[in-house]
Amino acid sequence: MAALGAPRPPPRDALHAATGLLDELKAVAVPILLHGEDASAWPILRLAASRRLDARIGLEDVLHLPDGTSASGNAALIRAARQIIQHTPQLDESS
């Protein structure tokens, strides 16, 4: 996480940075765990799901559900993440 009080990049910037890094790592054959923090947590989770990457979600990453409501706990976040993962189209890496 960023230092206390340090500004966090907007979700779009975090998503752009993650996409660029993943493109650079395409040739590396190692597992990748991708996760975001705060407002970038859900867009980054969708990116991980679309690329079939490992992901994580929990109160240490984000306190709100995708609709902006406060999460009642880790279980609520995991349920929301599972729905996103199940409904996110997978990218065709061959193109």
PDB file as gemmi writes it, atoms N, CA and C in Angstrom:
CRYST1    1.000    1.000    1.000  90.00  90.00  90.00 P 1                      
ATOM      1  N   MET A   1       0.833  -1.185   0.000  1.00  0.00           N  
ATOM      2  CA  MET A   1       0.000   0.000   0.000  1.00  0.00           C  
ATOM      3  C   MET A   1       0.877   1.246   0.000  1.00  0.00           C  
ATOM      4  N   ALA A   2       0.304   2.340  -0.461  1.00  0.00           N  
ATOM      5  CA  ALA A   2       1.023   3.609  -0.467  1.00  0.00           C  
ATOM      6  C   ALA A   2       1.181   4.104   0.961  1.00  0.00           C  
ATOM      7  N   ALA A   3       2.186   4.928   1.144  1.00  0.00           N  
ATOM      8  CA  ALA A   3       2.422   5.497   2.468  1.00  0.00           C  
ATOM      9  C   ALA A   3       1.205   6.299   2.902  1.00  0.00           C  
ATOM     10  N   LEU A   4       0.994   6.335   4.204  1.00  0.00           N  
ATOM     11  CA  LEU A   4      -0.141   7.068   4.759  1.00  0.00           C  
ATOM     12  C   LEU A   4      -0.135   8.499   4.250  1.00  0.00           C  
ATOM     13  N   GLY A   5      -1.219   8.932   3.680  1.00  0.00           N  
ATOM     14  CA  GLY A   5      -1.336  10.286   3.173  1.00  0.00           C  
ATOM     15  C   GLY A   5      -0.818  10.462   1.755  1.00  0.00           C  
ATOM     16  N   ALA A   6      -0.140   9.459   1.218  1.00  0.00           N  
ATOM     17  CA  ALA A   6       0.372   9.573  -0.149  1.00  0.00           C  
ATOM     18  C   ALA A   6      -0.786   9.443  -1.128  1.00  0.00           C  
ATOM     19  N   PRO A   7      -0.796  10.255  -2.191  1.00  0.00           N  
ATOM     20  CA  PRO A   7      -1.886  10.149  -3.165  1.00  0.00           C  
ATOM     21  C   PRO A   7      -1.809   8.835  -3.932  1.00  0.00           C  
ATOM     22  N   ARG A   8      -2.964   8.261  -4.208  1.00  0.00           N  
ATOM     23  CA  ARG A   8      -3.039   7.029  -4.987  1.00  0.00           C  
ATOM     24  C   ARG A   8      -3.401   7.399  -6.426  1.00  0.00           C  
ATOM     25  N   PRO A   9      -2.877   6.644  -7.385  1.00  0.00           N  
ATOM     26  CA  PRO A   9      -3.224   6.960  -8.770  1.00  0.00           C  
ATOM     27  C   PRO A   9      -4.692   6.656  -9.029  1.00  0.00           C  
ATOM     28  N   PRO A  10      -5.305   7.400  -9.950  1.00  0.00           N  
ATOM     29  CA  PRO A  10      -6.687   7.085 -10.326  1.00  0.00           C  
ATOM     30  C   PRO A  10      -6.760   5.666 -10.884  1.00  0.00           C  
ATOM     31  N   PRO A  11      -7.921   4.999 -10.764  1.00  0.00           N  
ATOM     32  CA  PRO A  11      -8.055   3.623 -11.261  1.00  0.00           C  
ATOM     33  C   PRO A  11      -7.613   3.458 -12.707  1.00  0.00           C  
ATOM     34  N   ARG A  12      -7.909   4.436 -13.538  1.00  0.00           N  
ATOM     35  CA  ARG A  12      -7.541   4.343 -14.959  1.00  0.00           C  
ATOM     36  C   ARG A  12      -6.029   4.290 -15.113  1.00  0.00           C  
ATOM     37  N   ASP A  13      -5.284   5.079 -14.303  1.00  0.00           N  
ATOM     38  CA  ASP A  13      -3.821   5.062 -14.359  1.00  0.00           C  
ATOM     39  C   ASP A  13      -3.267   3.735 -13.850  1.00  0.00           C  
ATOM     40  N   ALA A  14      -3.845   3.209 -12.777  1.00  0.00           N  
ATOM     41  CA  ALA A  14      -3.401   1.918 -12.236  1.00  0.00           C  
ATOM     42  C   ALA A  14      -3.668   0.809 -13.248  1.00  0.00           C  
ATOM     43  N   LEU A  15      -4.807   0.854 -13.909  1.00  0.00           N  
ATOM     44  CA  LEU A  15      -5.154  -0.149 -14.909  1.00  0.00           C  
ATOM     45  C   LEU A  15      -4.195  -0.064 -16.096  1.00  0.00           C  
ATOM     46  N   HIS A  16      -3.892   1.139 -16.535  1.00  0.00           N  
ATOM     47  CA  HIS A  16      -2.959   1.342 -17.641  1.00  0.00           C  
ATOM     48  C   HIS A  16      -1.564   0.823 -17.270  1.00  0.00           C  
ATOM     49  N   ALA A  17      -1.113   1.136 -16.068  1.00  0.00           N  
ATOM     50  CA  ALA A  17       0.206   0.677 -15.609  1.00  0.00           C  
ATOM     51  C   ALA A  17       0.249  -0.849 -15.519  1.00  0.00           C  
ATOM     52  N   ALA A  18      -0.802  -1.460 -14.974  1.00  0.00           N  
ATOM     53  CA  ALA A  18      -0.846  -2.916 -14.850  1.00  0.00           C  
ATOM     54  C   ALA A  18      -0.852  -3.576 -16.218  1.00  0.00           C  
ATOM     55  N   THR A  19      -1.623  -3.033 -17.144  1.00  0.00           N  
ATOM     56  CA  THR A  19      -1.690  -3.597 -18.493  1.00  0.00           C  
ATOM     57  C   THR A  19      -0.324  -3.529 -19.168  1.00  0.00           C  
ATOM     58  N   GLY A  20       0.348  -2.398 -19.037  1.00  0.00           N  
ATOM     59  CA  GLY A  20       1.675  -2.252 -19.623  1.00  0.00           C  
ATOM     60  C   GLY A  20       2.672  -3.235 -19.037  1.00  0.00           C  
ATOM     61  N   LEU A  21       2.645  -3.395 -17.734  1.00  0.00           N  
ATOM     62  CA  LEU A  21       3.550  -4.335 -17.079  1.00  0.00           C  
ATOM     63  C   LEU A  21       3.258  -5.769 -17.519  1.00  0.00           C  
ATOM     64  N   LEU A  22       1.994  -6.125 -17.592  1.00  0.00           N  
ATOM     65  CA  LEU A  22       1.630  -7.480 -18.034  1.00  0.00           C  
ATOM     66  C   LEU A  22       2.065  -7.731 -19.470  1.00  0.00           C  
ATOM     67  N   ASP A  23       1.935  -6.724 -20.328  1.00  0.00           N  
ATOM     68  CA  ASP A  23       2.382  -6.876 -21.711  1.00  0.00           C  
ATOM     69  C   ASP A  23       3.890  -7.127 -21.766  1.00  0.00           C  
ATOM     70  N   GLU A  24       4.647  -6.443 -20.913  1.00  0.00           N  
ATOM     71  CA  GLU A  24       6.093  -6.645 -20.856  1.00  0.00           C  
ATOM     72  C   GLU A  24       6.459  -8.030 -20.327  1.00  0.00           C  
ATOM     73  N   LEU A  25       5.613  -8.595 -19.478  1.00  0.00           N  
ATOM     74  CA  LEU A  25       5.901  -9.885 -18.849  1.00  0.00           C  
ATOM     75  C   LEU A  25       5.325 -11.083 -19.600  1.00  0.00           C  
ATOM     76  N   LYS A  26       4.762 -10.870 -20.786  1.00  0.00           N  
ATOM     77  CA  LYS A  26       4.122 -11.970 -21.532  1.00  0.00           C  
ATOM     78  C   LYS A  26       5.042 -13.169 -21.714  1.00  0.00           C  
ATOM     79  N   ALA A  27       6.300 -12.930 -21.955  1.00  0.00           N  
ATOM     80  CA  ALA A  27       7.228 -14.029 -22.235  1.00  0.00           C  
ATOM     81  C   ALA A  27       7.729 -14.729 -20.972  1.00  0.00           C  
ATOM     82  N   VAL A  28       7.428 -14.201 -19.812  1.00  0.00           N  
ATOM     83  CA  VAL A  28       7.886 -14.788 -18.554  1.00  0.00           C  
ATOM     84  C   VAL A  28       6.902 -15.866 -18.114  1.00  0.00           C  
ATOM     85  N   ALA A  29       7.404 -17.052 -17.902  1.00  0.00           N  
ATOM     86  CA  ALA A  29       6.534 -18.180 -17.548  1.00  0.00           C  
ATOM     87  C   ALA A  29       6.525 -18.403 -16.038  1.00  0.00           C  
ATOM     88  N   VAL A  30       5.999 -17.432 -15.319  1.00  0.00           N  
ATOM     89  CA  VAL A  30       5.857 -17.560 -13.869  1.00  0.00           C  
ATOM     90  C   VAL A  30       4.446 -17.126 -13.488  1.00  0.00           C  
ATOM     91  N   PRO A  31       3.922 -17.640 -12.384  1.00  0.00           N  
ATOM     92  CA  PRO A  31       2.594 -17.198 -11.944  1.00  0.00           C  
ATOM     93  C   PRO A  31       2.613 -15.704 -11.588  1.00  0.00           C  
ATOM     94  N   ILE A  32       1.541 -15.030 -11.893  1.00  0.00           N  
ATOM     95  CA  ILE A  32       1.409 -13.606 -11.570  1.00  0.00           C  
ATOM     96  C   ILE A  32       0.155 -13.422 -10.729  1.00  0.00           C  
ATOM     97  N   LEU A  33       0.306 -12.755  -9.607  1.00  0.00           N  
ATOM     98  CA  LEU A  33      -0.818 -12.389  -8.749  1.00  0.00           C  
ATOM     99  C   LEU A  33      -1.043 -10.896  -8.934  1.00  0.00           C  
ATOM    100  N   LEU A  34      -2.221 -10.529  -9.366  1.00  0.00           N  
ATOM    101  CA  LEU A  34      -2.530  -9.137  -9.657  1.00  0.00           C  
ATOM    102  C   LEU A  34      -3.601  -8.644  -8.702  1.00  0.00           C  
ATOM    103  N   HIS A  35      -3.375  -7.483  -8.106  1.00  0.00           N  
ATOM    104  CA  HIS A  35      -4.410  -6.896  -7.253  1.00  0.00           C  
ATOM    105  C   HIS A  35      -4.244  -5.391  -7.207  1.00  0.00           C  
ATOM    106  N   GLY A  36      -5.346  -4.718  -6.961  1.00  0.00           N  
ATOM    107  CA  GLY A  36      -5.340  -3.274  -6.825  1.00  0.00           C  
ATOM    108  C   GLY A  36      -5.713  -2.884  -5.410  1.00  0.00           C  
ATOM    109  N   GLU A  37      -5.705  -1.588  -5.181  1.00  0.00           N  
ATOM    110  CA  GLU A  37      -6.082  -1.053  -3.878  1.00  0.00           C  
ATOM    111  C   GLU A  37      -7.117   0.049  -4.071  1.00  0.00           C  
ATOM    112  N   ASP A  38      -8.003   0.128  -3.105  1.00  0.00           N  
ATOM    113  CA  ASP A  38      -9.026   1.168  -3.090  1.00  0.00           C  
ATOM    114  C   ASP A  38      -9.796   1.191  -4.409  1.00  0.00           C  
ATOM    115  N   ALA A  39      -9.889   2.346  -5.056  1.00  0.00           N  
ATOM    116  CA  ALA A  39     -10.713   2.466  -6.262  1.00  0.00           C  
ATOM    117  C   ALA A  39     -10.213   1.615  -7.422  1.00  0.00           C  
ATOM    118  N   SER A  40      -8.934   1.239  -7.421  1.00  0.00           N  
ATOM    119  CA  SER A  40      -8.422   0.415  -8.519  1.00  0.00           C  
ATOM    120  C   SER A  40      -8.642  -1.082  -8.292  1.00  0.00           C  
ATOM    121  N   ALA A  41      -9.086  -1.493  -7.113  1.00  0.00           N  
ATOM    122  CA  ALA A  41      -9.212  -2.920  -6.802  1.00  0.00           C  
ATOM    123  C   ALA A  41     -10.130  -3.651  -7.775  1.00  0.00           C  
ATOM    124  N   TRP A  42     -11.295  -3.109  -8.054  1.00  0.00           N  
ATOM    125  CA  TRP A  42     -12.254  -3.811  -8.920  1.00  0.00           C  
ATOM    126  C   TRP A  42     -11.837  -3.789 -10.385  1.00  0.00           C  
ATOM    127  N   PRO A  43     -11.375  -2.658 -10.941  1.00  0.00           N  
ATOM    128  CA  PRO A  43     -10.892  -2.708 -12.331  1.00  0.00           C  
ATOM    129  C   PRO A  43      -9.702  -3.667 -12.507  1.00  0.00           C  
ATOM    130  N   ILE A  44      -8.806  -3.702 -11.540  1.00  0.00           N  
ATOM    131  CA  ILE A  44      -7.652  -4.598 -11.631  1.00  0.00           C  
ATOM    132  C   ILE A  44      -8.107  -6.056 -11.504  1.00  0.00           C  
ATOM    133  N   LEU A  45      -9.098  -6.327 -10.663  1.00  0.00           N  
ATOM    134  CA  LEU A  45      -9.636  -7.684 -10.560  1.00  0.00           C  
ATOM    135  C   LEU A  45     -10.215  -8.121 -11.904  1.00  0.00           C  
ATOM    136  N   ARG A  46     -10.928  -7.224 -12.580  1.00  0.00           N  
ATOM    137  CA  ARG A  46     -11.490  -7.554 -13.895  1.00  0.00           C  
ATOM    138  C   ARG A  46     -10.375  -7.843 -14.903  1.00  0.00           C  
ATOM    139  N   LEU A  47      -9.298  -7.061 -14.843  1.00  0.00           N  
ATOM    140  CA  LEU A  47      -8.158  -7.299 -15.725  1.00  0.00           C  
ATOM    141  C   LEU A  47      -7.555  -8.674 -15.447  1.00  0.00           C  
ATOM    142  N   ALA A  48      -7.358  -8.999 -14.186  1.00  0.00           N  
ATOM    143  CA  ALA A  48      -6.818 -10.313 -13.823  1.00  0.00           C  
ATOM    144  C   ALA A  48      -7.727 -11.427 -14.332  1.00  0.00           C  
ATOM    145  N   ALA A  49      -9.025 -11.262 -14.164  1.00  0.00           N  
ATOM    146  CA  ALA A  49      -9.972 -12.283 -14.625  1.00  0.00           C  
ATOM    147  C   ALA A  49      -9.927 -12.424 -16.140  1.00  0.00           C  
ATOM    148  N   SER A  50      -9.835 -11.322 -16.854  1.00  0.00           N  
ATOM    149  CA  SER A  50      -9.827 -11.376 -18.316  1.00  0.00           C  
ATOM    150  C   SER A  50      -8.571 -12.051 -18.855  1.00  0.00           C  
ATOM    151  N   ARG A  51      -7.493 -11.995 -18.082  1.00  0.00           N  
ATOM    152  CA  ARG A  51      -6.228 -12.618 -18.518  1.00  0.00           C  
ATOM    153  C   ARG A  51      -5.947 -13.948 -17.807  1.00  0.00           C  
ATOM    154  N   ARG A  52      -6.928 -14.418 -17.065  1.00  0.00           N  
ATOM    155  CA  ARG A  52      -6.797 -15.689 -16.334  1.00  0.00           C  
ATOM    156  C   ARG A  52      -5.623 -15.682 -15.360  1.00  0.00           C  
ATOM    157  N   LEU A  53      -5.420 -14.558 -14.701  1.00  0.00           N  
ATOM    158  CA  LEU A  53      -4.351 -14.435 -13.715  1.00  0.00           C  
ATOM    159  C   LEU A  53      -4.897 -14.669 -12.313  1.00  0.00           C  
ATOM    160  N   ASP A  54      -4.016 -15.029 -11.410  1.00  0.00           N  
ATOM    161  CA  ASP A  54      -4.406 -15.118 -10.005  1.00  0.00           C  
ATOM    162  C   ASP A  54      -4.715 -13.706  -9.510  1.00  0.00           C  
ATOM    163  N   ALA A  55      -5.632 -13.613  -8.572  1.00  0.00           N  
ATOM    164  CA  ALA A  55      -6.024 -12.316  -8.025  1.00  0.00           C  
ATOM    165  C   ALA A  55      -6.340 -12.498  -6.547  1.00  0.00           C  
ATOM    166  N   ARG A  56      -6.428 -11.386  -5.862  1.00  0.00           N  
ATOM    167  CA  ARG A  56      -6.844 -11.433  -4.467  1.00  0.00           C  
ATOM    168  C   ARG A  56      -7.734 -10.227  -4.198  1.00  0.00           C  
ATOM    169  N   ILE A  57      -8.537 -10.366  -3.168  1.00  0.00           N  
ATOM    170  CA  ILE A  57      -9.389  -9.263  -2.726  1.00  0.00           C  
ATOM    171  C   ILE A  57      -9.625  -9.457  -1.242  1.00  0.00           C  
ATOM    172  N   GLY A  58      -9.650  -8.383  -0.514  1.00  0.00           N  
ATOM    173  CA  GLY A  58      -9.924  -8.438   0.911  1.00  0.00           C  
ATOM    174  C   GLY A  58      -9.944  -7.033   1.483  1.00  0.00           C  
ATOM    175  N   LEU A  59     -10.288  -6.944   2.744  1.00  0.00           N  
ATOM    176  CA  LEU A  59     -10.393  -5.637   3.390  1.00  0.00           C  
ATOM    177  C   LEU A  59      -9.062  -4.882   3.403  1.00  0.00           C  
ATOM    178  N   GLU A  60      -7.944  -5.609   3.256  1.00  0.00           N  
ATOM    179  CA  GLU A  60      -6.656  -4.926   3.182  1.00  0.00           C  
ATOM    180  C   GLU A  60      -6.467  -4.225   1.837  1.00  0.00           C  
ATOM    181  N   ASP A  61      -7.319  -4.568   0.855  1.00  0.00           N  
ATOM    182  CA  ASP A  61      -7.242  -3.979  -0.482  1.00  0.00           C  
ATOM    183  C   ASP A  61      -8.305  -2.907  -0.722  1.00  0.00           C  
ATOM    184  N   VAL A  62      -9.523  -3.180  -0.268  1.00  0.00           N  
ATOM    185  CA  VAL A  62     -10.648  -2.297  -0.571  1.00  0.00           C  
ATOM    186  C   VAL A  62     -11.720  -2.467   0.506  1.00  0.00           C  
ATOM    187  N   LEU A  63     -12.400  -1.391   0.822  1.00  0.00           N  
ATOM    188  CA  LEU A  63     -13.441  -1.422   1.857  1.00  0.00           C  
ATOM    189  C   LEU A  63     -14.854  -1.369   1.284  1.00  0.00           C  
ATOM    190  N   HIS A  64     -14.940  -1.173  -0.044  1.00  0.00           N  
ATOM    191  CA  HIS A  64     -16.247  -1.010  -0.677  1.00  0.00           C  
ATOM    192  C   HIS A  64     -16.475  -2.058  -1.757  1.00  0.00           C  
ATOM    193  N   LEU A  65     -17.720  -2.402  -1.931  1.00  0.00           N  
ATOM    194  CA  LEU A  65     -18.134  -3.311  -2.991  1.00  0.00           C  
ATOM    195  C   LEU A  65     -18.123  -2.564  -4.319  1.00  0.00           C  
ATOM    196  N   PRO A  66     -18.198  -3.266  -5.426  1.00  0.00           N  
ATOM    197  CA  PRO A  66     -18.165  -2.592  -6.730  1.00  0.00           C  
ATOM    198  C   PRO A  66     -19.224  -1.500  -6.904  1.00  0.00           C  
ATOM    199  N   ASP A  67     -20.355  -1.635  -6.230  1.00  0.00           N  
ATOM    200  CA  ASP A  67     -21.413  -0.615  -6.343  1.00  0.00           C  
ATOM    201  C   ASP A  67     -21.181   0.578  -5.424  1.00  0.00           C  
ATOM    202  N   GLY A  68     -20.076   0.577  -4.668  1.00  0.00           N  
ATOM    203  CA  GLY A  68     -19.737   1.696  -3.804  1.00  0.00           C  
ATOM    204  C   GLY A  68     -20.214   1.567  -2.371  1.00  0.00           C  
ATOM    205  N   THR A  69     -21.029   0.572  -2.080  1.00  0.00           N  
ATOM    206  CA  THR A  69     -21.486   0.384  -0.709  1.00  0.00           C  
ATOM    207  C   THR A  69     -20.367  -0.222   0.138  1.00  0.00           C  
ATOM    208  N   SER A  70     -20.410   0.038   1.427  1.00  0.00           N  
ATOM    209  CA  SER A  70     -19.398  -0.514   2.328  1.00  0.00           C  
ATOM    210  C   SER A  70     -19.530  -2.024   2.406  1.00  0.00           C  
ATOM    211  N   ALA A  71     -18.400  -2.701   2.367  1.00  0.00           N  
ATOM    212  CA  ALA A  71     -18.399  -4.163   2.496  1.00  0.00           C  
ATOM    213  C   ALA A  71     -18.589  -4.531   3.958  1.00  0.00           C  
ATOM    214  N   SER A  72     -19.415  -5.525   4.212  1.00  0.00           N  
ATOM    215  CA  SER A  72     -19.651  -5.962   5.590  1.00  0.00           C  
ATOM    216  C   SER A  72     -18.505  -6.827   6.101  1.00  0.00           C  
ATOM    217  N   GLY A  73     -17.632  -7.253   5.213  1.00  0.00           N  
ATOM    218  CA  GLY A  73     -16.484  -8.069   5.607  1.00  0.00           C  
ATOM    219  C   GLY A  73     -15.849  -8.717   4.392  1.00  0.00           C  
ATOM    220  N   ASN A  74     -14.830  -9.524   4.631  1.00  0.00           N  
ATOM    221  CA  ASN A  74     -14.132 -10.205   3.548  1.00  0.00           C  
ATOM    222  C   ASN A  74     -15.053 -11.108   2.742  1.00  0.00           C  
ATOM    223  N   ALA A  75     -15.987 -11.784   3.396  1.00  0.00           N  
ATOM    224  CA  ALA A  75     -16.884 -12.693   2.679  1.00  0.00           C  
ATOM    225  C   ALA A  75     -17.687 -11.946   1.611  1.00  0.00           C  
ATOM    226  N   ALA A  76     -18.150 -10.752   1.921  1.00  0.00           N  
ATOM    227  CA  ALA A  76     -18.908  -9.961   0.948  1.00  0.00           C  
ATOM    228  C   ALA A  76     -18.029  -9.571  -0.241  1.00  0.00           C  
ATOM    229  N   LEU A  77     -16.789  -9.217   0.039  1.00  0.00           N  
ATOM    230  CA  LEU A  77     -15.861  -8.878  -1.039  1.00  0.00           C  
ATOM    231  C   LEU A  77     -15.586 -10.089  -1.920  1.00  0.00           C  
ATOM    232  N   ILE A  78     -15.404 -11.237  -1.306  1.00  0.00           N  
ATOM    233  CA  ILE A  78     -15.117 -12.459  -2.059  1.00  0.00           C  
ATOM    234  C   ILE A  78     -16.315 -12.855  -2.915  1.00  0.00           C  
ATOM    235  N   ARG A  79     -17.524 -12.713  -2.386  1.00  0.00           N  
ATOM    236  CA  ARG A  79     -18.721 -13.018  -3.190  1.00  0.00           C  
ATOM    237  C   ARG A  79     -18.794 -12.102  -4.414  1.00  0.00           C  
ATOM    238  N   ALA A  80     -18.536 -10.812  -4.208  1.00  0.00           N  
ATOM    239  CA  ALA A  80     -18.572  -9.863  -5.323  1.00  0.00           C  
ATOM    240  C   ALA A  80     -17.479 -10.188  -6.340  1.00  0.00           C  
ATOM    241  N   ALA A  81     -16.285 -10.525  -5.845  1.00  0.00           N  
ATOM    242  CA  ALA A  81     -15.177 -10.873  -6.743  1.00  0.00           C  
ATOM    243  C   ALA A  81     -15.504 -12.118  -7.553  1.00  0.00           C  
ATOM    244  N   ARG A  82     -16.103 -13.087  -6.909  1.00  0.00           N  
ATOM    245  CA  ARG A  82     -16.457 -14.339  -7.607  1.00  0.00           C  
ATOM    246  C   ARG A  82     -17.427 -14.056  -8.743  1.00  0.00           C  
ATOM    247  N   GLN A  83     -18.410 -13.198  -8.497  1.00  0.00           N  
ATOM    248  CA  GLN A  83     -19.366 -12.828  -9.547  1.00  0.00           C  
ATOM    249  C   GLN A  83     -18.644 -12.150 -10.716  1.00  0.00           C  
ATOM    250  N   ILE A  84     -17.745 -11.242 -10.392  1.00  0.00           N  
ATOM    251  CA  ILE A  84     -17.001 -10.540 -11.440  1.00  0.00           C  
ATOM    252  C   ILE A  84     -16.168 -11.532 -12.249  1.00  0.00           C  
ATOM    253  N   ILE A  85     -15.453 -12.400 -11.568  1.00  0.00           N  
ATOM    254  CA  ILE A  85     -14.594 -13.366 -12.255  1.00  0.00           C  
ATOM    255  C   ILE A  85     -15.419 -14.281 -13.156  1.00  0.00           C  
ATOM    256  N   GLN A  86     -16.554 -14.742 -12.664  1.00  0.00           N  
ATOM    257  CA  GLN A  86     -17.399 -15.646 -13.447  1.00  0.00           C  
ATOM    258  C   GLN A  86     -18.015 -14.975 -14.674  1.00  0.00           C  
ATOM    259  N   HIS A  87     -18.186 -13.649 -14.631  1.00  0.00           N  
ATOM    260  CA  HIS A  87     -18.859 -12.948 -15.727  1.00  0.00           C  
ATOM    261  C   HIS A  87     -17.937 -12.084 -16.579  1.00  0.00           C  
ATOM    262  N   THR A  88     -16.641 -12.159 -16.346  1.00  0.00           N  
ATOM    263  CA  THR A  88     -15.694 -11.383 -17.133  1.00  0.00           C  
ATOM    264  C   THR A  88     -15.236 -12.196 -18.336  1.00  0.00           C  
ATOM    265  N   PRO A  89     -15.426 -11.663 -19.536  1.00  0.00           N  
ATOM    266  CA  PRO A  89     -14.950 -12.387 -20.729  1.00  0.00           C  
ATOM    267  C   PRO A  89     -13.423 -12.535 -20.680  1.00  0.00           C  
ATOM    268  N   GLN A  90     -12.937 -13.666 -21.151  1.00  0.00           N  
ATOM    269  CA  GLN A  90     -11.501 -13.942 -21.171  1.00  0.00           C  
ATOM    270  C   GLN A  90     -10.920 -13.421 -22.480  1.00  0.00           C  
ATOM    271  N   LEU A  91      -9.752 -12.787 -22.386  1.00  0.00           N  
ATOM    272  CA  LEU A  91      -9.055 -12.312 -23.573  1.00  0.00           C  
ATOM    273  C   LEU A  91      -8.478 -13.491 -24.338  1.00  0.00           C  
ATOM    274  N   ASP A  92      -8.477 -13.373 -25.644  1.00  0.00           N  
ATOM    275  CA  ASP A  92      -7.817 -14.361 -26.490  1.00  0.00           C  
ATOM    276  C   ASP A  92      -6.378 -13.910 -26.631  1.00  0.00           C  
ATOM    277  N   GLU A  93      -5.456 -14.562 -25.924  1.00  0.00           N  
ATOM    278  CA  GLU A  93      -4.047 -14.178 -25.920  1.00  0.00           C  
ATOM    279  C   GLU A  93      -3.348 -14.483 -27.236  1.00  0.00           C  
ATOM    280  N   SER A  94      -3.977 -15.225 -28.133  1.00  0.00           N  
ATOM    281  CA  SER A  94      -3.317 -15.576 -29.382  1.00  0.00           C  
ATOM    282  C   SER A  94      -3.380 -14.464 -30.416  1.00  0.00           C  
ATOM    283  N   SER A  95      -4.225 -13.451 -30.181  1.00  0.00           N  
ATOM    284  CA  SER A  95      -4.347 -12.380 -31.175  1.00  0.00           C  
ATOM    285  C   SER A  95      -3.460 -11.207 -30.883  1.00  0.00           C  
TER     286      SER A  95                                                      
END                                                                             
